[in-house]
Amino acid sequence: MLARRVRPAAAMALAGILLLTACTSIPADAAGTSDRVRGGELRAGVTHNPPWTDTSTAEPTGSEVALVESLARGLDARVEWVEGSEAVLADALHEGELDIAVGGFTDDTPWTEQAAVTAVYREVRNDRGVTEKHVMLTRSGENRFLVTIEDHLRENGADR
């Protein structure tokens, strides 16, 4: 009789412990990007698209390059730049070879199958009068890292 009362209580206690354990690390990174980058290396892809990114010199420059570098400083990380076309960078994100990619990407990017897209951090009107909503790309499934990037962009890259 006592065993019948204890089993449900034990099952409820176990379920509660499992639920609390699962809730402590949300949002989480599937591959541990946040932990690897902090104090280590931020693998950043860049494609030429001035004024956002400029790869015509030995070291990339541009407003998005500056944002990635300030993100890295905040994480006590060193940036390792990889230059490539948008398609090459999107594939590298999908394969887990990059942590972030910049190049003047907009919210209508065709690379959503290969990468996660940040929230829009800046809107600008282009030469044709069309509003462009700028985003950055990161590795899919690295949700804690995505939140870190978005927090940084909100504090440093958003229109004011």
C-alpha positions in Angstrom: 0.0 0.0 0.0 2.8 2.4 0.9 4.6 1.5 -2.4 1.6 2.6 -4.4 1.7 6.1 -2.8 5.5 6.4 -3.1 5.8 5.6 -6.8 3.7 8.4 -8.1 5.4 10.9 -5.8 8.8 9.7 -6.8 7.8 9.9 -10.5 6.5 13.5 -10.0 9.8 14.5 -8.1 11.9 13.0 -10.9 9.9 14.8 -13.6 10.3 18.1 -11.7 14.1 17.6 -11.4 14.3 16.8 -15.2 12.2 19.9 -16.0 14.3 22.2 -13.8 17.5 20.8 -15.3 16.3 21.3 -18.9 15.3 24.9 -18.1 18.7 26.1 -16.8 20.4 26.4 -20.2 17.9 27.9 -22.5 18.7 29.2 -25.1 21.3 26.6 -25.8 23.9 26.0 -28.4 23.7 22.6 -30.1 27.4 22.6 -30.8 28.7 24.8 -28.0 29.6 27.8 -30.0 29.3 30.4 -27.2 31.6 28.4 -24.9 34.1 27.8 -27.7 34.2 31.4 -28.8 34.4 33.0 -25.4 38.1 33.5 -24.7 39.0 31.7 -28.0 38.5 32.3 -31.7 35.5 33.7 -33.5 35.4 32.3 -37.1 33.9 35.0 -39.2 33.1 34.9 -42.9 33.1 38.1 -45.0 32.1 38.9 -48.5 32.9 42.1 -50.3 29.9 44.6 -50.2 30.9 48.2 -49.3 30.2 50.1 -47.2 29.1 47.1 -45.0 32.2 45.0 -45.8 35.3 45.8 -47.9 37.8 43.0 -48.6 39.9 45.0 -51.1 42.7 45.5 -48.5 44.8 43.0 -46.6 42.4 43.1 -43.6 38.6 43.5 -44.1 37.0 46.8 -43.2 33.5 48.2 -43.1 30.8 48.8 -40.6 29.8 45.2 -40.2 33.5 44.2 -39.8 33.7 46.7 -37.0 30.6 45.2 -35.4 32.0 41.7 -35.5 35.3 42.9 -34.1 33.6 44.6 -31.2 31.5 41.5 -30.6 34.8 39.5 -30.4 36.3 42.0 -28.0 33.3 41.7 -25.7 33.8 37.9 -25.7 37.5 38.2 -25.2 37.9 36.4 -28.5 40.2 36.8 -31.6 38.6 37.1 -35.0 39.7 34.7 -37.7 38.4 36.1 -41.0 37.6 33.9 -44.0 36.7 35.6 -47.3 34.3 34.1 -49.8 31.2 34.5 -51.9 27.8 34.5 -50.1 27.3 30.9 -51.3 30.6 29.7 -49.9 30.0 31.5 -46.6 26.5 30.1 -46.3 27.8 26.5 -46.9 30.6 27.0 -44.4 28.1 28.1 -41.7 25.9 25.1 -42.5 29.0 22.8 -42.1 30.0 24.4 -38.8 33.2 25.9 -40.3 32.1 29.5 -39.5 30.4 31.1 -36.5 29.1 34.3 -38.2 29.0 35.8 -41.7 28.7 39.4 -42.8 28.4 41.1 -46.1 25.5 43.5 -46.2 23.0 40.7 -46.0 19.3 41.7 -45.8 16.3 40.0 -44.3 15.3 38.6 -47.7 18.6 36.6 -47.9 18.2 33.4 -49.8 20.6 31.6 -47.4 18.0 30.7 -44.7 18.3 26.9 -45.4 22.0 27.0 -44.7 22.2 29.6 -41.8 20.3 31.3 -39.0 19.4 34.9 -39.5 19.7 37.6 -36.8 16.9 40.1 -36.2 17.1 43.2 -38.3 19.6 45.5 -36.7 19.5 48.4 -39.2 17.3 49.8 -41.9 18.6 52.0 -44.7 17.1 53.4 -47.9 19.2 52.4 -50.9 19.8 54.5 -54.1 16.5 53.3 -55.6 14.5 54.4 -52.5 13.9 50.9 -51.3 14.4 50.2 -47.6 16.9 47.5 -46.9 16.7 45.6 -43.6 20.2 44.4 -42.6 20.9 41.2 -40.7 23.9 38.9 -40.1 24.1 35.2 -40.5 25.2 32.6 -38.0 25.2 28.9 -37.6 21.8 27.3 -37.2 21.1 25.7 -33.8 23.4 28.0 -31.9 20.6 29.8 -30.2 22.6 31.2 -27.3 25.2 32.6 -29.6 22.5 34.1 -31.8 21.0 35.9 -28.8 24.5 37.1 -27.9 24.9 38.5 -31.4 21.5 40.1 -31.4 22.1 41.7 -28.0 25.4 43.1 -29.3 23.8 44.5 -32.4 20.9 46.0 -30.4 23.4 47.8 -28.2 26.0 48.8 -30.9 24.6 48.5 -34.4 21.0 49.5 -34.3 19.7 52.7 -35.7 19.5 55.3 -33.0 
